[in-house]
Amino acid sequence: MSLLLAILFFAMFIGAAVRKSFSYGRIDYDFYEHPVQYIIILLFFLGMAVLSSYVFLVDMDIIK
């Protein structure tokens, strides 16, 4: 499950970073109009992806 979450969050991060905008709910986050909110959300996506990857590696006993 943590591997799937890691893939999902990495995909969301890469998609938002490449397009420089994303929509969540009924709100559009654009780098040019809302740079602070955009960067905060990108850091959240990246942090959750790294955390999910770490949990996966610990569960597989790759990292002890």
N, C-alpha and C positions, 0 to 999 in steps of 0.2 A: 504494500500500500504506500509506503513512504517513497518507493521508487517512482510510482505513478504520480504522486504529488510533486516530486522533484522535476519530473519531465514536464508536468503541467505548468509549474511556476517558471521553469526555464523557457518554455514556449511562450508564455505570456510576456515575460521580460524581453525576449528577443523580438517578438512581434511588435511590442510597444516601442522598443528602442529603434527598430528599423523604420517603422511608419511615423515615428515622432508624434503619435496620437493614439488614443484608445478610448473606448466607450465602456462605461460600467453603469448599469442601471439606466437612467435617462440623462446621465451627465457625460459630456464629452471632455476629456482631458487632452489638451493640446500643448505641446512644448512652447509654442510661441505666445499663446494667450495666458496660460497658467503654468509658468515654469517651476514654481516652488511645489505646487501640488503634484505636478507630473514627476518631478525628481523624487519626492517622498514616496509616491506609489511605486516607482521603479525600484527604489531601494527596498521597499517592502517585498516586492516580487522576488528580487535577488536574494534577500535575506531568508525568505521562506524556502527558496530553492536550495540554498546552501544548507539550511537546517535539515530539510528533508533528505538531502544527499548524505549528510553526516549521520542521521538516524539510520538510513539504509546501510551504510558502511559499518556502523556499529552492530547492527542486527546480523550482518553477514560475517561478523568476526574478522573483518579486514583491518579495522581500527580497534584497538583494545583500550 
